[in-house]
Each structure stands twice: as structure tokens, then as C-alpha cells.
Amino acid sequence: MTLMYEVNGYDRQTGRLAVSYDVPERRIATIKKIVGIASSDDGLGSYPLGAEQIPNIAKVLKTEIKESACDFFLEPYDDSRSGEMPRGQP
């Protein structure tokens, strides 16, 4: 299993995924540090992000993250099957 991460924003009104930002492998350790994931943690959870973390994460990812209407989470996914079928497909 190859564990990768995304910063996902869920619309506060509908609860649906509204935006998603891939975390490049070389940035995972920095992002996990910002989020406060301990090295003893298996990293398989969905980690809620606070308003103070979003600007720091955006800076590391070198992108703008508008946080107004979304709740953001750092979420893992298994990238080892990425060549087989798109995530989210049965």
C-alpha cells in the first residue's frame, strides 16, 4: 500500500466534496507536521484542519486555498492501485 494524502474541502451546506488538493510525496512530512500528526500515528485517519493551519498548508503546496465555505481535512488514500482504476470508482 502506498499512502498518499489530499487536502479535501467539504461544502458546509451539503457535506459534499467541493475542492481537493493533492499533497506531493515530497511535502507529506511537512504537511503532517503542520497538522500535528504524531510519528506514532498510522496516518490512516481523516484529520480536521483549523483555520490557522490552512494558510500554512497553502504555502507549502504553493497554491491558494479559499476556506470560506468549506471544512477542510487531510485525508489519506492508497495510491498503489492508481494505475488500475480511478479512486472513487467501484
C-alpha positions as CSV (number, residue, x, y, z in Angstrom):
1,M,0.0,0.0,0.0
2,T,1.3,3.4,-1.0
3,L,-0.2,6.0,1.3
4,M,-0.7,9.5,-0.2
5,Y,-2.6,12.5,1.0
6,E,-5.1,15.1,-0.1
7,V,-6.4,18.2,1.5
8,N,-10.1,18.0,0.9
9,G,-12.7,20.7,1.4
10,Y,-16.3,19.7,2.1
11,D,-19.1,22.2,1.5
12,R,-20.6,23.1,4.8
13,Q,-24.1,23.2,3.4
14,T,-24.2,19.9,1.6
15,G,-21.3,18.0,3.1
16,R,-20.1,17.1,-0.4
17,L,-16.5,17.3,-1.6
18,A,-16.1,20.7,-3.1
19,V,-12.3,21.0,-3.6
20,S,-9.3,18.8,-3.4
21,Y,-5.5,19.5,-3.4
22,D,-3.0,16.7,-3.8
23,V,-0.1,16.6,-1.4
24,P,3.1,15.7,-3.3
25,E,5.1,12.9,-1.8
26,R,8.0,15.2,-1.0
27,R,5.7,17.5,1.0
28,I,3.9,14.9,3.1
29,A,6.2,15.1,6.1
30,T,5.9,18.9,6.3
31,I,2.1,18.8,5.9
32,K,1.8,16.1,8.6
33,K,3.9,18.3,10.9
34,I,1.6,21.3,10.4
35,V,-1.4,19.1,11.0
36,G,0.2,17.7,14.2
37,I,0.1,14.0,13.2
38,A,2.5,12.2,15.5
39,S,5.1,9.9,14.1
40,S,3.5,7.0,16.0
41,D,0.2,7.6,14.2
42,D,-0.6,5.3,11.4
43,G,-1.8,8.2,9.3
44,L,-5.0,6.5,8.2
45,G,-7.4,8.9,9.8
46,S,-9.2,11.9,8.4
47,Y,-7.6,14.9,10.2
48,P,-9.7,18.1,10.5
49,L,-7.8,21.3,9.7
50,G,-8.2,24.5,11.6
51,A,-8.3,28.0,10.1
52,E,-4.8,28.7,11.4
53,Q,-3.4,25.6,9.5
54,I,-4.9,26.3,6.1
55,P,-2.6,29.3,5.2
56,N,0.5,27.3,6.2
57,I,-0.6,24.3,4.2
58,A,-1.4,26.5,1.2
59,K,2.1,28.0,1.4
60,V,3.7,24.5,1.4
61,L,1.6,23.4,-1.5
62,K,2.2,26.7,-3.3
63,T,-1.5,27.2,-4.0
64,E,-4.3,29.4,-2.8
65,I,-6.9,27.6,-0.6
66,K,-10.1,29.6,-0.1
67,E,-11.6,28.3,3.1
68,S,-14.7,30.4,3.3
69,A,-17.5,27.8,2.6
70,C,-15.7,24.6,3.3
71,D,-14.5,22.4,6.2
72,F,-11.0,21.0,5.3
73,F,-9.4,17.7,6.2
74,L,-6.2,16.0,5.5
75,E,-7.1,12.6,4.2
76,P,-5.1,9.6,3.1
77,Y,-5.6,7.3,0.1
78,D,-4.0,4.2,-1.3
79,D,-2.0,5.2,-4.4
80,S,-0.7,1.7,-5.2
81,R,-3.8,0.9,-7.3
82,S,-3.8,4.2,-9.2
83,G,-2.9,2.5,-12.4
84,E,-5.8,0.1,-12.2
85,M,-8.8,2.3,-11.8
86,P,-9.6,5.9,-10.7
87,R,-10.3,6.4,-7.0
88,G,-13.9,6.5,-6.1
89,Q,-14.9,4.1,-8.8
90,P,-16.3,0.6,-7.9
